[in-house]
Amino acid sequence: MIFDKCAKKANSQSNAKQCLVANSPGYSAKSAFVETGVKQCLRASMIIGVVMAVSAFGQAAKVDVPKFRSPVIDEAGIVDSQLEMSLNSELNRIYENGGPQIAVFVAENLRGQTIEQYSIAVVDEWKLGSKGKDNGILFLIAPNDRKVRIEVGRGLEGDLTDLASKRIIDNYVLPQFSAGKFSLGIQYGVAAILKQAKIDTSLKAPPTKKSRSGSKWIEALILLTLFVLFPLLSLLGTFLGRRGGGGRGVYRSGGNWHRGTGLGGFGGGGGGFGGGGGGFGGGGGGGFSGGGASGGW
């Protein structure tokens, strides 16, 4: 029998199994060749898959980030030279005096990443802010991708919240970028960031809409008149009318209330309210956790 034959020849369970398969009915050399080929293909596929996975991981981990050599890095060449000099001097001064470390990075492109992914890659590499304080801020602009982001270190998320960052981008940065005024948008953005972080700076702040003088008091007076004084005067007119009084003040005629010569009319309405150099030592070891905001134009 085949089993006895294989049992005598085999010196292991694996060899016995191979012997049984080889001596089974319908088995041929061609079948053995096919089986061997399939196994080799499977092994090759597994090896290729592992190599591709390792390669993809290596590429993802090595996103191109330039060396952090100054507070302002302009790969796209859109920042005015005078503004770049002023920003480098001012941002260095602020950090040297114990303030946050702020970097303005104008990237030529996002290296195939989203603005959020690339921003994290940059701050992980640069380590903006002081270690323990985590007071770093990255102002990332990608003009060719039409994207911008403010990345906020953990230690500043209480002052420069996600909402505040978004308002800075929407109100001060994007309007200038949309008009092609990149240097002005960057200047306004940095000034607004410093103001929100409660940092004194000599940078020119972005303009704000002026509210009309005394408009809040005018609105309060109008509301007081409409909802308090006028009903009281109406009640007073009713009382006087019942007692035969009249002439001046509020009186009733034909079922309607009218104002006589004794009271002047109140006009007006509510209006809208406007919203409001040195050495460089690289990053200080600060940490980030994804706080901030992004925008596009």
C-alpha positions as CSV (number, residue, x, y, z in Angstrom):
1,M,0.0,0.0,0.0
2,I,1.1,3.6,-0.6
3,F,0.8,4.5,3.1
4,D,3.1,1.7,4.2
5,K,5.6,2.5,1.4
6,C,5.7,6.1,2.4
7,A,5.9,5.3,6.1
8,K,9.0,3.2,5.5
9,K,10.8,5.8,3.3
10,A,9.9,8.9,5.3
11,N,12.0,10.1,8.2
12,S,9.6,12.9,9.2
13,Q,6.0,13.8,9.1
14,S,6.7,16.4,6.4
15,N,8.4,13.9,4.1
16,A,5.6,11.4,4.6
17,K,3.1,14.0,3.6
18,Q,5.1,14.8,0.4
19,C,5.4,11.1,-0.4
20,L,1.6,10.5,-0.1
21,V,0.9,13.5,-2.3
22,A,3.4,12.3,-4.9
23,N,2.0,8.8,-5.0
24,S,-1.7,9.7,-5.0
25,P,-3.8,8.9,-8.1
26,G,-3.8,11.8,-10.6
27,Y,-0.6,13.3,-9.3
28,S,2.0,14.1,-12.0
29,A,5.3,15.9,-12.4
30,K,3.3,18.7,-14.0
31,S,1.2,19.1,-10.9
32,A,4.3,19.3,-8.8
33,F,5.7,22.0,-11.0
34,V,2.6,24.1,-10.8
35,E,2.4,23.7,-7.0
36,T,6.0,24.8,-6.6
37,G,5.5,27.8,-8.9
38,V,2.4,28.9,-6.9
39,K,4.4,28.8,-3.7
40,Q,7.3,30.8,-5.1
41,C,4.9,33.4,-6.5
42,L,3.2,33.8,-3.1
43,R,6.6,34.2,-1.4
44,A,7.7,36.8,-4.0
45,S,4.4,38.7,-3.5
46,M,4.9,38.8,0.2
47,I,8.4,40.1,-0.1
48,I,7.4,42.8,-2.6
49,G,4.5,43.8,-0.3
50,V,6.8,44.2,2.7
51,V,9.4,46.2,0.6
52,M,6.7,48.5,-0.7
53,A,5.2,49.1,2.8
54,V,8.7,49.9,4.2
55,S,9.4,52.2,1.3
56,A,6.1,54.0,1.6
57,F,6.6,54.5,5.4
58,G,10.1,55.9,4.7
59,Q,8.8,58.4,2.2
60,A,6.0,59.5,4.5
61,A,8.4,59.9,7.4
62,K,10.8,62.0,5.3
63,V,8.7,65.0,4.3
64,D,11.0,67.7,2.9
65,V,11.3,70.5,5.5
66,P,13.9,73.2,5.1
67,K,16.4,74.0,7.9
68,F,15.1,76.5,10.4
69,R,17.7,79.3,9.9
70,S,15.6,82.5,10.6
71,P,12.2,83.5,11.8
72,V,11.1,84.3,8.2
73,I,11.8,81.7,5.5
74,D,10.4,82.6,2.1
75,E,10.8,79.9,-0.5
76,A,8.3,81.5,-2.9
77,G,10.0,85.0,-2.9
78,I,6.8,86.9,-2.2
79,V,7.8,88.8,1.0
80,D,9.1,92.3,0.6
81,S,12.8,92.5,1.6
82,Q,12.2,95.4,4.0
83,L,9.3,93.6,5.7
84,E,11.4,90.4,5.9
85,M,14.2,92.3,7.7
86,S,11.8,93.9,10.1
87,L,10.0,90.7,10.9
88,N,13.3,88.8,11.5
89,S,14.5,91.6,13.9
90,E,11.2,91.9,15.7
91,L,10.5,88.2,16.1
92,N,14.0,87.5,17.3
93,R,13.7,90.3,19.9
94,I,10.4,89.0,21.2
95,Y,11.8,85.5,21.7
96,E,15.0,86.7,23.2
97,N,13.0,88.6,25.8
98,G,11.1,85.6,26.9
99,G,8.2,85.8,24.5
100,P,6.9,83.1,22.1
101,Q,9.0,81.9,19.2
102,I,7.1,82.7,16.0
103,A,8.2,81.5,12.5
104,V,6.8,82.7,9.2
105,F,7.3,80.1,6.5
106,V,6.3,80.7,2.9
107,A,6.5,77.3,1.3
108,E,6.9,76.9,-2.4
109,N,4.5,73.9,-2.2
110,L,3.1,71.5,0.4
111,R,5.1,68.5,-0.7
112,G,2.0,66.5,-1.6
113,Q,0.6,67.0,1.9
114,T,-2.4,68.8,3.2
115,I,-1.7,72.2,4.9
116,E,-2.4,70.6,8.3
117,Q,-0.1,67.6,7.7
118,Y,2.8,69.7,6.4
119,S,2.4,72.2,9.2
120,I,2.8,69.4,11.8
121,A,5.8,68.0,9.9
122,V,7.4,71.5,10.0
123,V,6.9,72.1,13.8
124,D,8.0,68.6,14.6
125,E,11.2,69.3,12.8
126,W,11.8,72.9,14.0
127,K,10.5,72.5,17.6
128,L,9.4,76.1,17.9
129,G,9.1,77.6,21.4
130,S,10.8,77.0,24.7
131,K,10.9,73.5,26.2
132,G,8.4,73.3,29.0
133,K,6.6,76.5,27.9
134,D,5.5,75.1,24.4
135,N,5.1,78.7,23.3
136,G,5.8,78.3,19.6
137,I,3.7,79.6,16.6
138,L,4.0,78.7,13.0
139,F,2.5,81.0,10.4
140,L,2.5,78.8,7.2
141,I,1.7,80.2,3.8
142,A,1.6,78.2,0.6
143,P,0.7,80.7,-2.2
144,N,0.9,78.1,-5.0
145,D,-1.6,75.9,-3.2
146,R,-3.6,79.0,-2.0
147,K,-3.6,77.7,1.6
148,V,-2.6,79.3,4.9
149,R,-2.4,78.0,8.5
150,I,-1.6,79.2,12.0
151,E,-0.2,76.4,14.1
152,V,-0.2,77.1,17.8
153,G,1.9,75.6,20.5
154,R,0.3,73.9,23.5
155,G,1.3,76.7,25.9
156,L,-0.5,79.4,23.9
157,E,-3.7,77.6,23.1
158,G,-5.5,79.5,25.9
159,D,-4.8,82.9,24.3
160,L,-4.5,82.0,20.7
161,T,-7.5,79.7,20.4
162,D,-8.7,77.9,17.3
163,L,-11.5,80.4,16.9
164,A,-9.2,83.4,17.3
165,S,-6.7,81.9,14.8
166,K,-9.5,81.5,12.3
167,R,-10.7,85.1,12.7
168,I,-7.2,86.4,12.2
169,I,-7.0,84.4,8.9
170,D,-10.4,85.3,7.7
171,N,-10.4,89.0,8.7
172,Y,-6.8,90.1,8.2
173,V,-4.9,87.6,6.0
174,L,-7.2,86.3,3.3
175,P,-8.6,89.7,2.2
176,Q,-5.0,90.8,1.4
177,F,-4.0,87.5,-0.1
178,S,-7.0,87.5,-2.4
179,A,-6.0,91.0,-3.6
180,G,-2.4,89.7,-4.3
181,K,-1.0,91.8,-1.4
182,F,1.0,89.0,0.3
183,S,3.4,91.1,2.2
184,L,0.6,93.2,3.7
185,G,-1.4,90.1,4.6
186,I,1.7,88.5,6.3
187,Q,2.4,91.8,8.2
188,Y,-1.3,92.1,9.4
189,G,-1.4,88.4,10.3
190,V,1.8,88.5,12.4
191,A,0.6,91.8,14.1
192,A,-2.8,90.2,14.9
193,I,-1.2,87.1,16.2
194,L,1.0,89.1,18.6
195,K,-1.9,91.2,19.7
196,Q,-4.0,88.1,20.5
197,A,-1.1,86.5,22.3
198,K,-0.8,89.8,24.4
199,I,2.7,90.6,23.1
200,D,3.7,94.3,22.6
201,T,5.1,94.9,19.1
202,S,6.2,97.8,16.9
203,L,4.6,96.1,13.8
204,K,1.8,98.1,12.2
205,A,-1.5,96.6,13.2
206,P,-4.2,95.9,10.7
207,P,-6.9,98.6,10.4
208,T,-10.2,98.0,12.1
209,K,-13.6,99.5,11.2
210,K,-14.5,102.5,13.3
211,S,-17.8,102.3,15.1
212,R,-19.9,105.4,15.3
213,S,-19.2,107.5,18.4
214,G,-21.7,106.9,21.1
215,S,-23.7,104.4,19.1
216,K,-24.0,102.0,22.0
217,W,-25.5,104.7,24.2
218,I,-27.9,105.7,21.4
219,E,-29.1,102.2,20.9
220,A,-29.6,101.8,24.6
221,L,-31.6,105.1,24.8
222,I,-33.8,104.0,21.9
223,L,-34.5,100.7,23.5
224,L,-35.3,102.3,26.8
225,T,-37.7,104.7,25.1
226,L,-39.5,102.1,23.1
227,F,-39.9,99.5,25.8
228,V,-40.1,101.6,29.0
229,L,-40.8,105.3,28.6
230,F,-43.4,105.1,25.8
231,P,-45.6,102.5,27.6
232,L,-45.4,104.6,30.8
233,L,-46.4,107.7,28.9
234,S,-49.3,105.9,27.3
235,L,-50.5,104.8,30.7
236,L,-50.2,108.4,31.9
237,G,-52.2,109.6,28.9
238,T,-54.9,107.2,29.6
239,F,-55.1,108.3,33.2
240,L,-55.3,112.0,32.2
241,G,-57.9,111.3,29.5
242,R,-60.2,109.7,32.0
243,R,-59.9,112.8,34.2
244,G,-60.7,115.1,31.4
245,G,-57.2,116.3,30.9
246,G,-55.7,116.7,27.5
247,G,-54.0,119.1,25.2
248,R,-50.4,118.4,25.6
249,G,-48.8,115.0,25.9
250,V,-50.3,111.7,24.7
251,Y,-54.0,111.6,23.9
252,R,-56.5,109.2,22.4
253,S,-58.5,109.9,19.3
254,G,-60.6,107.4,17.3
255,G,-59.2,104.4,19.1
256,N,-55.6,105.3,18.4
257,W,-52.9,106.9,20.4
258,H,-51.2,110.1,19.2
259,R,-48.3,112.3,20.3
260,G,-49.2,115.9,20.8
261,T,-46.9,119.0,20.6
262,G,-45.6,118.3,24.1
263,L,-43.5,115.3,23.0
264,G,-40.9,115.3,20.3
265,G,-40.4,112.3,18.0
266,F,-37.5,109.9,18.4
267,G,-35.7,108.9,15.2
268,G,-32.6,106.9,14.4
269,G,-31.8,103.3,14.4
270,G,-29.2,100.8,15.3
271,G,-26.1,100.6,13.0
272,G,-23.5,98.0,12.4
273,F,-20.5,97.7,14.7
274,G,-17.1,97.1,13.2
275,G,-15.0,94.3,14.5
276,G,-12.5,94.7,15.5
277,G,18.1,91.4,13.9
278,G,20.3,89.6,16.2
279,G,21.6,86.1,16.4
280,F,19.4,83.1,15.7
281,G,19.7,79.8,17.7
282,G,17.0,77.7,16.1
283,G,14.0,76.0,17.8
284,G,13.9,75.8,21.5
285,G,12.2,72.4,21.9
286,G,8.5,73.4,22.2
287,G,5.6,71.0,21.7
288,F,2.4,71.2,19.6
289,S,-0.8,69.2,19.7
290,G,-2.6,70.4,16.6
291,G,-4.2,73.7,17.8
292,G,-4.7,76.5,15.3
293,A,-6.7,77.1,12.1
294,S,-6.4,76.9,8.3
295,G,-7.9,78.8,5.4
296,G,-7.7,79.2,1.7
297,W,-8.4,81.8,-1.0
